[in-house]
Amino acid sequence: MEAVRRVLLTGFEPFGQVKVNPSWAAVEGMPESVGQWEVHKRRMPVVFGIAQETVMDAIREVQPDLVIACGVAAGREKVTPELVAVNWRMASLPDNGGKVYSGEKIDPQGPAARMTDLDVSGIISAVRSEGIPCELSLSAGSYVCNDVYWEVLRWAGDTGRSGLFVHVPSEDKVTVEDDRRALHAILRIL
C-alpha cells in the first residue's frame, strides 16, 4: 500500500480582463485525491506580497509534500510548466490592489533566480501523452505568478520538498477540463 502524500494546488482569482480565471477553475474542480496524492486547494489573490503570504499560510496549514501553483497566461497557446522563478517584479498591469512595479527585486539579498528540482521534461511528456498541448516555459515572468513561484521554490529549497508552477492559457486555447487533465497527468508522474 502506497503512503498518502499531500499536494497543495493553487490557482488565482480573476484580475484585469480575466473574469473567470481558468487556473482556479481547473484547481477548484480537482478531486480530493489523485492516486497517492491527497489534494488540498487554495485560491490566491492577485496582489503582490499578499499572494506570497497566502501561499505560505496554506503551506503551514497543509504541510504538503509538493506544491503546484497555477496561473493564467492568456497570450499562450499551451499548458506551460515553468522552470524558473526570477527575483524580479515588473508589471505594467496593476495587481488587484492597484500596485504596479517598474522593476525591483523580490528579495534584495536573494539569488537572481530559483529553479524547480522536478523533471520538467518528464512532466511535459506526461501532459502531451494525454493529447494536451504542452511546452516548457523558462520563467514564470515578473507578475504575481512569479511572486508565488519564488516563495514556493524558496520553501522547497528550505525543506527539501518540491514545487512547480504551471501556466494555463485562456479557455479559447485549452479548456479548463484539459487543464484539469494536465494536473492529473502531472500528479500521476510525480
Buried (B, 14 or more C-beta within 10 A) or exposed (E): EEEEBBBBBBBBBEBEEBEEBBBBBBBBBBEEEBEBBBBBBBBBBBBBBBBBEBBBEBBEEBEBBBBBBBBBBBEBEBBBBBBBBBBBBBBEEBBBEEBEBEEEEBEEEEEEBBBBBBEBEEBBEBBBEBEBBBEEBEBBBBBBBBBBBBBBBBBBBEEEBBBBBBBBBBBEBBBBEBBBBBBBBBBBBB
